[in-house]
Each structure stands twice: as C-alpha cells, then as structure tokens.
C-alpha cells in the first residue's frame, strides 16, 4: 500500500502540465484512439495547460502588486493573510488525507461510473486537492483521519453530480463540447448561482436587465472587444493603485497605468486562445470516449471528460466581470464588519468562481456581477471563519507561513461547500456524515435517474 501511495504521490508532484499529458495518452490508448493520435493529444493538452499557467501567472504577477499598492494607498489592513491556492494545495496534499486522496477518488469515480451515478470521467486528478482540503479540515475538527477521508469522498460525489448537471451549459455557453467541470472550487458556486438567478427572475424590472459582452462587442465594434475591455479595466485598477502613466523600475517597480491596462487586455485575449489549444488536444479523446461508450455500454447516456475549470475561464464575460470585482473585493474586505481576511494572492482566481456562473446566467453580465458581489462577500466571512483550521492544517503540514500568525485563502478557504461540510462535522461526526451522506446519496440517486432517462431516449433515437 505504501508503494502504491508513493507512485501516486510521485505522479501528483509532477504537476498538471506533466501529469495531464500522461493521463490523456493512457486514456487515448485504452479508448483505442491510436498511440500517435493519443500522444499528440496529450502533448497538446500539456502545452495548453502551460500556456494557461503562463497567462494566469501574468495576471497574478501584475494584479497582486497593484492591489497591494491600492491597499497601502487607502490604509487597508487586516489580520488574516490570503496565501493563495498554491499554498492551499500544498497544505491539502501534505495532509494525511491528501496522501491517499488520488487513489481513493479514482476508485470513487469508477464506482460512480459503474453504478450510473455520474457521466463524468474525471481525469483532472491534480485538482483532487480540493477534496483533500475539505477532508483535512474535517480531520482536524473531528480528530479522525478516517472521517476526514469520508468527508473528502462525499465532497467529491456532490461535485461530480453538479458537474454532470452543469455540463450542458458548459457545452452551450462556454463552447466546450463533451466536457464537464467537476472542480471542487468552481462547481461549488453553481447551486448558489442557480438559486440567485431564480430569485432575480422573479423581481419585476430587474429580470429585464441584461449586459451581454458578446452583444456589446457586436454593437460597439472594436470598443466592445475583450482587448479593449481588459485594457480599460486594467488602467482603472492601475489608477486606483496610484500608478503613474509611465512604468517605474527599481524599488516599488510597477508597469504604470498604461502598462497594467495592456497586460490585462493581453490576459483577456490570450486565455481563450490557450483554452482553445487545450480543447484541440481533448477533442480526439472525447470522440474516442463517445465511440467506446456507444459500443461497450449501450445502456449509458453521454459521457463527459472532467477537466480543470481553467478551460472555461476565457469567456469574455467571466474575465470582464472578474476584473471589475477585484477592487470591489478589496473594499468589501474592509467595509464588511467582522471580516479579518485581506484578499491578496488569490485575487487572480476570482475568474474561476465565475466559470459556471456564466452558463447559469446565460452570459448576462449584470446578473453575474450581482451574484459575484454576494458570493465574494459571503466568501470573505467563510475564509475568516475557517482561518483557525486552515492555520492548524498549515502547521500540521509544516508549511512555512513566514511572519503570518493566521492564514486563509479565497480558494478554497472561501468555498461554501467546503465550509458547510466542515461545519456540519463540527457538530459531531455522526451529524456530519449523516447529513452530508444523505445529501450526496440523494443527489447520486437523482442523477442516476436522469442518466438512465437520457440513455433510454438516446437508444430510441
């Protein structure tokens, strides 16, 4: 068992850019897509991820200092440090739950596929850290690693079902055929978006308000294109940060208002292109999976390939609304009574919160903005509430916190599903497993009925 765990740990340590091509190659060969085609698909996916990482890294490298400068300019100080998702992932994988999470989640996915309780083959095993993060917090609360693993499994089951339910929107709105997004962070916001979207539908007047980036682009031509939208928003953030027009070198270096604007414009243009490259690699495997399922499992409905939500982050509305919300989030952090978290490192992951909100609101930027303000405000309180446990998990994992006495993150520290599962277990292990277990089982049963109905309709057709 220890040897198996070491193998999975070795694979995980290579990171998504190396791990995903290997997984895609193996999957392609299993699905009989051919070695050459599978190899090319795997390498293309890997290069797509590298491109996404480079662009999102640029987003963080330019955005975080601007926000820090803005915080200094307005004298914003809070006691809990947002250490960012890379730190959260390291803490999760370094935990006892994290050491077993990959084989456990692979087994859960296989069982769900065999029982027709999911349509998703979740190949994004790097992002199993989200489930490990939940399990690590539960283990701290209950003082039981076993219960922590169970909590991680229940988290995954819920996310897998939600990934299935949002897959059609991913295809229609985000333009990602055959893909679902069972992402522990992104997918947790889909039910909230569905509920708030339903409420907004019932409010006279408000239900008529619509702000569509793509329609704006057609109406205003070049001035509505992502490159202009990103440049303007970046320049506004630079102005709020107190930047000058020209770049500054040396101590206090910054790209200036114009430099930040152009870099944010570049982000809005390049992320969709990198996501398209990644999809180019996935299409042959997706097609092979569909053919394989049709031949071998005629009783099954459509099968989706489960991926990191990064593939959908390039939608113009997702990125534009997220950039608008960056400065709003900082001021919310100061204005909200009781909040202790200063958002910083994870401001660059705000677009990931909106990947599935975008299809839920069908590209309506106004609704996405309203929902975004609500979930970010609630997220700051969640991150504050979970900060003591996240700090304990970091200490247990021997994570270097520097001079910070308390840490948290927007991803996954502000995750509403992680918070709900953790706090329910805080009421007692029996309560946590009972309530979350019943919810997960009910969702799986409902999903099975949906899958079987779709399969019967496909068979008739």
Secondary structure, DSSP 8 states (H G I E B T S, - for coil): -HHHHHHHHHHHHT-HHHHHHHHHHHHHHHTTS-HHHHHHHHHHHHHHHHHHHHHHHHHHHHHHHHHHHHHHHTT---SEEE--HHHHHHHHHHSHHHHHHHHHHHHHHHHHHHTTS--EEE--GGGGHHHHHHHHHHHHHHT-HHHHHHHHHHHHHHHHHHHHHTHHHHHHTT--TTEE---TTGGGGHHHHHHHHHHHHTSTTGGG----HHHHHHHHGGGGSHHHHHHHHHHHHHHHTT--SS-B-STT-B-HHHHHHHHHHHHHHHHHHHHHHHHHHHHHHHHHHHHHHHHH-TT----EEE--GGGGTT-HHHHHHHHHHHHHHHHHHHHSTT--EE--GGGGGHHHHHHHHHHHTTT-HHHHHHHHHHHHHHHHHHHHHHHHHHHHHHHHTT---TT-SSEE-STTTT-HHHHHHHHHHHT-HHHHHHHHHHHHHHHHHHHHHHHHHHHHHHHH-
